[in-house]
Structure formats: structure tokens, C-alpha cells
Amino acid sequence: SGLEFLKHYDQGNNLIIFLGSSFGNFSYENGLTFLQKINSSMKKSDLFLIGLDLVKDKTVLERAYNDSQDVTAKFNLNVLSRINSELDANFDINKFVHHAVYNKNQNRIEMYLRSLEKQIVNIPKADLVLEVKKDELIHTENSFKFTISQIKEMSAMSNFQIQDMWCDEKRYFGLVLLSKNN
């Protein structure tokens, strides 16, 4: 609805900004759909600035998603807390640990929760009973990383033209300024 608002907001030039790593949570197909939706909501003179997480060394990625302060672990385990509170489930959060690995073939971090023991979880509002085995993984999130060639391909397939691209020194992150293709 925000994009529809923007499309009809005024006749001036607008800069649409989408920063952070949220775009990486989309599958490739859903990412293209999102970019196409942004493009169709823009006027010819508008610009779109997007921040993207770039492909980097597996060790760097896995260390970031398995951080020593457990920030990502707490975020991931919060999924179970939300299911408990919103669906009246009885996940014992202390019986799960965070687990993140880099899938090089898919250019993505895969986040899981690993069960520390065999357990049965009731989720009444979903009319569901889960039997979870010891060491079984619950897949909670993907975080895709992008190459420069993928960014160029996705931009073209979404009817965007790259106006400029900036990367940090290590080429870990990129900002891409896009305009509508003529």
C-alpha cells in the first residue's frame, strides 16, 4: 500500500530507499517480483536506492550469523517465543539452539533451530502436534547474498537501469542506485 501511495503522491521526483538486509530474505523469484513492483510504482523520474549484502567468504558469513554475543541466536530463538505467545504453543526454548550455515550453491545463509532432545510440542491454535527428534533442525530463515553479476541481471529483469553502485572496501555490502529503463 505504501508503493501505491507513492505512485500517486505528487508529480515531483522521488527517491525510494530500501536499506538493510531484508531483501536477502526473499527467494530469487520473490525478489524479482518485489523489484518489479517497485519499478511499476515509480514515475519515470524517480530513483530507487537499495542496499544488498554481497557474497563473501563462508567463514566471514558463518561467524557473523553465529556471533559470539548470540545476537542472531536470540533473534532466531524468538521465533519460538512468538509461536508460543501467538499460537499458545509450548516450545521449551531452552531445548533448542541456534544453528546457521552458508549454502554456497544457493549463495545464502540458512538459519535453523536444532533440538537438543526428543520432544513433543503442541501448537493448539494451529491444530498441530510436532514430534521433534534430537538434533532435528527447524529451518527458520534464509538470507541470500548477491554477486555483482546477479545484481545486474536482477536489475535488467526488473526493468531497471543501474545509475551507480557503491561498495565498502572489503566488498561485503553494496548500495545500488536504480532508475526506470527507458
Secondary structure as a PSIPRED ss2 file (coil, helix, strand):
# PSIPRED VFORMAT (PSIPRED V4.0)

   1 S C   1.000  0.000  0.000
   2 G H   0.000  1.000  0.000
   3 L H   0.000  1.000  0.000
   4 E H   0.000  1.000  0.000
   5 F H   0.000  1.000  0.000
   6 L H   0.000  1.000  0.000
   7 K H   0.000  1.000  0.000
   8 H C   1.000  0.000  0.000
   9 Y C   1.000  0.000  0.000
  10 D C   1.000  0.000  0.000
  11 Q C   1.000  0.000  0.000
  12 G C   1.000  0.000  0.000
  13 N C   1.000  0.000  0.000
  14 N C   1.000  0.000  0.000
  15 L E   0.000  0.000  1.000
  16 I E   0.000  0.000  1.000
  17 I E   0.000  0.000  1.000
  18 F E   0.000  0.000  1.000
  19 L C   1.000  0.000  0.000
  20 G C   1.000  0.000  0.000
  21 S C   1.000  0.000  0.000
  22 S H   0.000  1.000  0.000
  23 F H   0.000  1.000  0.000
  24 G H   0.000  1.000  0.000
  25 N H   0.000  1.000  0.000
  26 F C   1.000  0.000  0.000
  27 S C   1.000  0.000  0.000
  28 Y H   0.000  1.000  0.000
  29 E H   0.000  1.000  0.000
  30 N H   0.000  1.000  0.000
  31 G H   0.000  1.000  0.000
  32 L H   0.000  1.000  0.000
  33 T H   0.000  1.000  0.000
  34 F H   0.000  1.000  0.000
  35 L H   0.000  1.000  0.000
  36 Q H   0.000  1.000  0.000
  37 K H   0.000  1.000  0.000
  38 I H   0.000  1.000  0.000
  39 N H   0.000  1.000  0.000
  40 S H   0.000  1.000  0.000
  41 S H   0.000  1.000  0.000
  42 M C   1.000  0.000  0.000
  43 K C   1.000  0.000  0.000
  44 K C   1.000  0.000  0.000
  45 S C   1.000  0.000  0.000
  46 D C   1.000  0.000  0.000
  47 L E   0.000  0.000  1.000
  48 F E   0.000  0.000  1.000
  49 L E   0.000  0.000  1.000
  50 I E   0.000  0.000  1.000
  51 G E   0.000  0.000  1.000
  52 L E   0.000  0.000  1.000
  53 D E   0.000  0.000  1.000
  54 L E   0.000  0.000  1.000
  55 V C   1.000  0.000  0.000
  56 K C   1.000  0.000  0.000
  57 D C   1.000  0.000  0.000
  58 K H   0.000  1.000  0.000
  59 T H   0.000  1.000  0.000
  60 V H   0.000  1.000  0.000
  61 L H   0.000  1.000  0.000
  62 E H   0.000  1.000  0.000
  63 R H   0.000  1.000  0.000
  64 A H   0.000  1.000  0.000
  65 Y H   0.000  1.000  0.000
  66 N C   1.000  0.000  0.000
  67 D C   1.000  0.000  0.000
  68 S C   1.000  0.000  0.000
  69 Q C   1.000  0.000  0.000
  70 D C   1.000  0.000  0.000
  71 V H   0.000  1.000  0.000
  72 T H   0.000  1.000  0.000
  73 A H   0.000  1.000  0.000
  74 K H   0.000  1.000  0.000
  75 F H   0.000  1.000  0.000
  76 N H   0.000  1.000  0.000
  77 L H   0.000  1.000  0.000
  78 N H   0.000  1.000  0.000
  79 V H   0.000  1.000  0.000
  80 L H   0.000  1.000  0.000
  81 S H   0.000  1.000  0.000
  82 R H   0.000  1.000  0.000
  83 I H   0.000  1.000  0.000
  84 N H   0.000  1.000  0.000
  85 S H   0.000  1.000  0.000
  86 E H   0.000  1.000  0.000
  87 L H   0.000  1.000  0.000
  88 D C   1.000  0.000  0.000
  89 A C   1.000  0.000  0.000
  90 N C   1.000  0.000  0.000
  91 F C   1.000  0.000  0.000
  92 D C   1.000  0.000  0.000
  93 I H   0.000  1.000  0.000
  94 N H   0.000  1.000  0.000
  95 K H   0.000  1.000  0.000
  96 F E   0.000  0.000  1.000
  97 V E   0.000  0.000  1.000
  98 H E   0.000  0.000  1.000
  99 H E   0.000  0.000  1.000
 100 A E   0.000  0.000  1.000
 101 V E   0.000  0.000  1.000
 102 Y E   0.000  0.000  1.000
 103 N E   0.000  0.000  1.000
 104 K C   1.000  0.000  0.000
 105 N C   1.000  0.000  0.000
 106 Q C   1.000  0.000  0.000
 107 N C   1.000  0.000  0.000
 108 R E   0.000  0.000  1.000
 109 I E   0.000  0.000  1.000
 110 E E   0.000  0.000  1.000
 111 M E   0.000  0.000  1.000
 112 Y E   0.000  0.000  1.000
 113 L E   0.000  0.000  1.000
 114 R E   0.000  0.000  1.000
 115 S E   0.000  0.000  1.000
 116 L C   1.000  0.000  0.000
 117 E C   1.000  0.000  0.000
 118 K C   1.000  0.000  0.000
 119 Q E   0.000  0.000  1.000
 120 I E   0.000  0.000  1.000
 121 V E   0.000  0.000  1.000
 122 N E   0.000  0.000  1.000
 123 I E   0.000  0.000  1.000
 124 P H   0.000  1.000  0.000
 125 K H   0.000  1.000  0.000
 126 A H   0.000  1.000  0.000
 127 D C   1.000  0.000  0.000
 128 L E   0.000  0.000  1.000
 129 V E   0.000  0.000  1.000
 130 L E   0.000  0.000  1.000
 131 E E   0.000  0.000  1.000
 132 V E   0.000  0.000  1.000
 133 K C   1.000  0.000  0.000
 134 K C   1.000  0.000  0.000
 135 D C   1.000  0.000  0.000
 136 E C   1.000  0.000  0.000
 137 L E   0.000  0.000  1.000
 138 I E   0.000  0.000  1.000
 139 H E   0.000  0.000  1.000
 140 T E   0.000  0.000  1.000
 141 E E   0.000  0.000  1.000
 142 N E   0.000  0.000  1.000
 143 S E   0.000  0.000  1.000
 144 F E   0.000  0.000  1.000
 145 K C   1.000  0.000  0.000
 146 F E   0.000  0.000  1.000
 147 T C   1.000  0.000  0.000
 148 I H   0.000  1.000  0.000
 149 S H   0.000  1.000  0.000
 150 Q H   0.000  1.000  0.000
 151 I H   0.000  1.000  0.000
 152 K H   0.000  1.000  0.000
 153 E H   0.000  1.000  0.000
 154 M H   0.000  1.000  0.000
 155 S H   0.000  1.000  0.000
 156 A H   0.000  1.000  0.000
 157 M H   0.000  1.000  0.000
 158 S C   1.000  0.000  0.000
 159 N C   1.000  0.000  0.000
 160 F E   0.000  0.000  1.000
 161 Q E   0.000  0.000  1.000
 162 I E   0.000  0.000  1.000
 163 Q E   0.000  0.000  1.000
 164 D E   0.000  0.000  1.000
 165 M E   0.000  0.000  1.000
 166 W E   0.000  0.000  1.000
 167 C E   0.000  0.000  1.000
 168 D C   1.000  0.000  0.000
 169 E C   1.000  0.000  0.000
 170 K C   1.000  0.000  0.000
 171 R C   1.000  0.000  0.000
 172 Y C   1.000  0.000  0.000
 173 F E   0.000  0.000  1.000
 174 G E   0.000  0.000  1.000
 175 L E   0.000  0.000  1.000
 176 V E   0.000  0.000  1.000
 177 L E   0.000  0.000  1.000
 178 L E   0.000  0.000  1.000
 179 S E   0.000  0.000  1.000
 180 K E   0.000  0.000  1.000
 181 N C   1.000  0.000  0.000
 182 N C   1.000  0.000  0.000
